[in-house]
Amino acid sequence: MPHEVFSFLNILFMQLLKDLSKIHSPSGEENKIAEYILYYIVKNSKKWKVKPEIFFGNEFHDNIVLKFGKPTTAIFAHVDTTGFTVRYDKQLIPIGGPAGKTGDIICGTDKLGKIECVLEVDTADYFFEHNFHRKIIPGTSLTYKPDFKEDEDFILSPYLDNRIGVYAALKLAETLENGVIAFTTYEEHRGGGAEIISKYIYEHCNVQQALILDVTWVTNGVVHGGGPAVSLRDSGIPRRVYIDKIFSIIEDSGIKYQLEVEETGGSDGTAIQRTAYPINWCFIGPPVNNVHSSNETIMKSDIVNTIKLYKLLLKKM
């Protein structure tokens, strides 16, 4: 990676992304990261090109909507993570689909104090347990211990899914003139937040276009360094006329991107598709290796190209 790009990335990523990666927010407990995002917006939005209207409160749960100018398109970036719920004895129930392995350090807090312990996995039956020295109060959530690492080309950390999407959305907010940015909940555990936001942006903002800013998997067809993946389908199938509209904007842009076609998996896009609202959607996001593990890996250049592609789309759509 050229030195000037590396220097740019260091300034962009490190502190905000590190801060985001430390926040405990498994599905159902997004309040802490919502508070952080709101604090960040209030502190920094005075320097943005357009100061957005902020919608947040009881009717939104922990979802946040930022409305800029006269929007036609909304970005959806989910704020929750996978994790584990303590059951009885040492048993753990997955939140979403964590890819935990024996030896992972997991942490959390109950009313007796802070918790940091080792995850134990029965791979034959896919059964999770913890080895903490005392009883953990049932219902307590545990997530991977923050462990942010980076070198010249890559970032390694738990929960790049979807701290990268949240980070990129906050960077896009700096120059966005017309659009909606929605920070959504429950994406990792069967959805819920995207449905709330779909209703709001359709009924109150007249927005019928969505872009899903999330990470995807590195596969045999989607690779590190290839730029963001534009998904043609996963378990949900977006409308082809909308996909074609996106390609008409990006295909001659010179910005790196790659195509994704999968049978399984889903996102806020599939949640939008299940609603009664006629909102077009497309998933566009950078590839990550070891998704839902304690050691997710992403290439820095893919994040930069994701932000570039979104800036172009938000300007042209």
Residue, then its C-alpha position, 0 to 999 in steps of 0.5 A: m500500500p502506498h505510504e500516503v494512503f497508509s498515512f491517510l488510513n491511520i488518521l481515519f481509522m485508528q481512534l474511532l474504530k478502536d473506540l467503537s470496537k470496545i463497546h459491549s452491544p450484543s443484540g438486545e443491548e444496543n443502548k451503550i453504542a447508541e449513546y456513544i453514537l449520539y454523543y459523537i454526532v452531537k460533538n462532531s456534527k457542527k463541523w459537517k457539511v450539513k447538520p442533520e435532524i436526529f431522530f431517536g427515542n422510545e418509538f425507535h428503541d435504540n435505533i437512530v435516524l439522521k436526516f440530511g437535506k432532502p433525502t432519496t436514499a438511506i444507508f442502513a448500518h447495524v450496531d449490534t454484535t453476536g455474543f452469548t447469553v448465560r443460561y444455568d450452571k456454565q451453559l451459554i446460548p448463542i446470540g446470533g451466530p458467533a463462530g467461537k472457539t475454545g480458548d476465546i476470551i469472553c467478557g461482560t458484567d453482572k451485578l456481582g462485578k466484571i467477568e472475563c473468562v475462557l470460552e469452551v466449545d463442544t464442536a461435536d454438538y456445537f455446545f458453548e460453556h464458560n469457565f468463570h470461577r463463580k456463578i454468573i447471573p443467568g441472563t448476563s450477556l458475554t462478548y469477545k474481549p476487545d483486541f484491536k490489532e493492525d498493520e500496514d494493510f490489515i485490521l484484526s479485531p472482534y466485531l468488525d462486523n459491523r463496527i466497520g459499517v458504523y465507522a464508514a457511515l459516520k465518515l460519510a455523514e461529514t460530507l453528506e448533503n441529502g440522504v438518511i443514515a440509519f443505525t439499526t438494531y437486532e440485525e444479528h439476531r433475526g432482525g427488528g430494527a430495520e423494520i422500524i426504520s423502514k416504516y419511518i423513512y417511507e412514511h416520514c421521509n418519502v425514501q424508497q431506496a436503501l443501501i446496506l452498509d455492512v461487511t460480508w464474507v471473504t469467499n472463493g469469489v469475494v477477496h481481500g483487496g477487491g473493493p466492496a462487494v455489491s451483492l446480487r443476492d444472498s437469502g434475499i433477492p433485491r430487485r434487478v431494476y434497482i441493481d442495474k441503476i446502481f451499476s449504471i452509476i459505478e461501472d465506469s467510476g474507476i472505483k474497485y468493487q466486486l460482485e457477490v452471489e450467495e445462497t445463504g446469509g442475510s442482512d438488514g436488506t432481507a429485513i426490509q424485503r419482509t416489510a410491507y414498504p416498497i423500498n428497494w435495497c442493495f447490500i454493498g460492503p467490504p469483505v471480512n475473513n473469519v466473520h463472527s469470530s474473535n479475530e475478524t480481518i479486513m483490508k484497509s484499502d477495501i474500507v477506503n473504496t467502500i467509502k468512495l463508492y458510497k459517496l458516489l452513489l449518494k451523490k448520484m442517486 
